Amino acid sequence: MSRWSASSLFAALLFVPSAAADVRLEVSGAVLSAPPFVEVRVDLTNRGDAVAHAVTIEAELLGGRERTRLEGDLPPGQTRGAYLRFAVGFPPAGVHPLALHVQYSRTGAGGDAASQRAYLLLALGATPPAAVRLAAPDVRLDTSAAVTARLESADGRAHRVRLRLLTPLGLQPFGTEPEVDVPATGAVLGALKVLRGSAPRPSRQGVVVLAETVGEEVANASAATAVVEVQPDPAWLPRLRRPLAAVVMALLAAAIYAELREKRRRDRR
């Protein structure tokens, strides 16, 4: 990285792969100006096989939020850029995460809304090496689940980091953003809770986990992506099989008993 630069990764796999065409976005970018006003160019490339309509980008940097919209649609194989400007003052030099929420429509009429989460790591005034290594395994989700972050020091020093979870439309982070003490050696786990909202069943939703250092002279951040596998609707008939069988047996026994009782009455006559 240069003194003012950005590196990027992206979260994809928003829905279950199918024969239907879909949008898959790749994110990159660059820092164009230094604090106190940081301007960032965000480039979106459509790696899918369907057109993304009405694309908007919501971004958050150092507590400031901005929103912009791409001009025109984003066809497969095409790249479009957008510009975002943040008044950030003079934050600690180092690496800061730019959290991105890209929303779009699969139809020209503006319906069938979808979104993807992504991030850029911005080097503002300094380019320190990574402080921590971060990984997040995939998660199965019914109504709620924990996204587990595995952290270990990348430079042989202890760090304290704050974890944050970025979710697309249909999922919701729940609870506080935990702070985790990462030892100089060895790994430690942190958990972030996610709730299912309107995410379709079944589907695969991409999420981003961010880890930002706390209380250090030079800022640093790491990121990882994970897939949340939203499970199908729970089958209710198998659950009721035994209770229903018990009810049927009870009714059958009652019917047999009633028949025997009626037969005895007739025999007495």
N, C-alpha and C positions, 0 to 999 in steps of 0.2 A: 504494500500500500504506500501511496505518497502521503504527505503530511495532511492533506485533505482528500479523503478518498472513501470509497464504499466497496464492500464485498457483499456478495449476496448468495443466498440459497432460497429455495422455495418449497412450499408445502403443496403437494398435489394429491391425486387419488381421492377426489372429493366424493365420488359415487361409485357404486359397484360397476366394474367393467361390463359392458354389454355390447350387443350388435349395433345399438343406436349411436349416432354421432354425439360427440361431447366436446366440451371446451377444456383444454389443459394449458394453463398459463405458466410461463417462465418469467421470472422477475430479475432485472439487473438495474444498475443505476450508477450515478456519480454525484459527488459533492461539487457544487459550482461556486460556492462562496463560503467564507469563514464567518464565525460568530462576530458580532452579536446577531446577525441575520444569516441563517443558513439556508441556502437554496439547494435543492436536490432535484436531479432529473431521475425520474423513474421510468424505465422502459419495460413494456409488457410485450412478450412474444407468445402468440397462440400456437402451441405445439399440438393442438387437437385437430379434429376433423369437422368441427362445426363453428359457425360464426358466433362471436360474442357481441351482443348488442347492448347499447346503453351502458358502457363500462364506466364505473366510477371508482375512484381510489380514495379511501380514507386512511390517513396516516397520523401517527403519534410519535413525537420526538421530545424527550425531556419534559413531558407533561403538556406540551402544546399540541393541538389537533388542527389539521387542515384537511380540506376535501377538494377534489378536482374531478373533472370528467374528460374522458378521451373524446377527441373530435371524430365523429363517425364510428362505424362498426369496426371490429377487429376480426378479419377473416383468418382462416387457417394459414399458417406459415408467415403471417405478417407481423411486423413490430410497430408499435406506436409508443410515443413518449409523452410524458406529462411533467409539469414543473410544480414543485411545492416549496413554499418559503415559510420559514419558522423564525420567530423572534425568540431566541433562546438566551440572550444575555451572554455572559461569559462563564460557561460551565467548566468543570474540571477537564483538562485536556485528556484525551484518550479515546477509547472506542465506546460509542453509544449506539444502542439499537433503535432503528426506525421500524416501528410496527406498522404493517400494512394490512388493510382489509379491502380486497378487490371484489366488487360486486358487479354482476352483469345479468343480462336476460338471455335466455336461449331462443326466444322468439322475437321477431321484429315488433310485435304488438306490445312488448314490455312485460309480458307475463313470464311464468316459469323462472322466477328469480333464483339465482345461485350465487355462491361466493367462494373465495379461496383466501386463506391467510398466508402471509409471507413476511419477510423481513429483509432489511439491509443493515449491515454493521458499518457504521460511519466512523472513520478515523478523523477526529477533530483536534488538531493541534499536536497530536502524538500518535505513534503507531506501536504500542507495546505488544509483546507477544501474548498469546492467550494465557489467561490466568487459570482457568479451569477447563477440563474436558467434560463434556455433557453428552449424555445419551438418554433416549427415552424409548422403551419398547412399545410395540403396538398394544392396544387395549380393546377388550370386548365390553360393550356397553348395552345394558338393558334400559334402566332408568337413570342410574348414577354409577360412576366408577372413579377410580383413582388413577391418574396418569403419574407414573413413577419416574422421577428423574434420578439418574445415577451420575454423581459428580466426583471428580478427583482432581487434585492439583496438577496443573500442567507445567509449573515452574519450580516445584519443590518447596513452595511456601504455603502457609495456611491463609485461607481467605474466608470472608463472610460474604455470601451472595443472597440476593433476593430473587425468588422464582416468580415467573409470570406465565400464564397460559393464554394463548391466542386461539380463539375458536371461530369457525365459520358460522353462517346462518344455520339455525337448527340445533346448535349446541350452546351451552352456557357454562362459563366457569362459576364455581361456587366456593364461597369462603374467602379467607384472607390470602394475601400473597406471602407465603412463608419465607423466612430467612433461615439459611442453612449454613452451619459452620463446616467448612471443607478443610480437613487436616492436611498437613504437608505431605503425608504419605497415606495411602489407602483410600478406599472409596466410601462414600456416604450416600444415603438415599433421601430424597425429598418427595413429597406427594402433593399433587394438585387435583382437586376434585372437579369433575365435569358432570353436568346434567344433560339429559336429552330433552330437547324442546320439540321443535317441529321436524327434526331430521327424519327422513323417510326410513322405514324398516323394509328390508335390510338396506344398508348403505355403508360406504367407507368414507369417512370424513377426515381430512388432513388437519392437524393441529400443530402449533409451534410452541415450544417451551423456550423461554428466555431466562438467562441467569446473568444478573448484573452485580458487580462487586459493590460492597457497601463500605463507606468510610475509608477509602484508600485515596492517596494523593493523585494517582493516575487512574482514570476510569477504565473499566474493562467490561466486556460482555461476551457471552457465548450463546449459541442457539442450537436447537435440535428439532427435528420434525418427527412426528409419530402419526400413525393411522388409528383412528377410533372406529372399530367395527361395530356398527349399530346392529343389534341382533334382531331376527325376525320376531313377529308377534308370538308370545308364548302360546303353545297349543293348550286349549282348555278341555277338549274332550278326553285326552288321556288322563288328565288329572281327575276327571269326574268318573272314570270307568269303574273304579272300585266302589265309590259311594253309590253309583247308579246300580251296580250289580247287587250291592247289599239291599237297596230298596226293592229291586225286582224280586230277590229271594224272599224278602219279608212279605211282599204282597202275594207271592206264590204260596208261601206257607200259610198265610192268612186265608187264601182262597181254598186251599186243601182242607184246612181245619174247618172252615165254614161248610164245605161240602160233606165232610165226614159227620159233622154235627147234624146237618139236615138229614143225612141218611139214617142216623140213629133214631131221629124222631119218627121217620117213616116206619122203621122196623118196629118200634114200640106200638104203633097203631095197629 
